[in-house]
């Protein structure tokens, strides 16, 4: 009976320890200067774009790009792939977002008919949605940091 209790206690301790380790890994955060920590799983910058007309064979005519707090960069659509950016580069992107003032700008612009892009920027608990071509110069500076690397 004692042997059974020891085994059950050991299994319970391993299970609880594994769960705690898993949860701490999921909530691991990046620090970005004086701002709030950025969770690894948070999408810092997202771009969903589409263009037309779509190819007759039904090929993709859209692209999604997401940059996570962990540095994970994911492409889906016309181009598919994934790469991991350094913490330093993620910090540069965050710095450029702050420096641009994009989170406080209105970024309103007239509609473009042959191309569509919606950007979402998440920083310090605030989410900003921008429709192309709003804040185009600021967006280009932010994207140039990680889309050319």
Buried (B, 14 or more C-beta within 10 A) or exposed (E): EEEEEEEEEEEEEEEEEEEEEEEEEEEEBBEBEEEEEBBBEBBBBBBBBBEEEEEEEEEEBBBBBBBBBBBBBBBBBBEEEEEEBEEEBBBBBBBBBBEBEBBEEEBEEEEEEEEBBBBBBBBEEEEBEBBBBBBEEBBEBBBEBBEEE
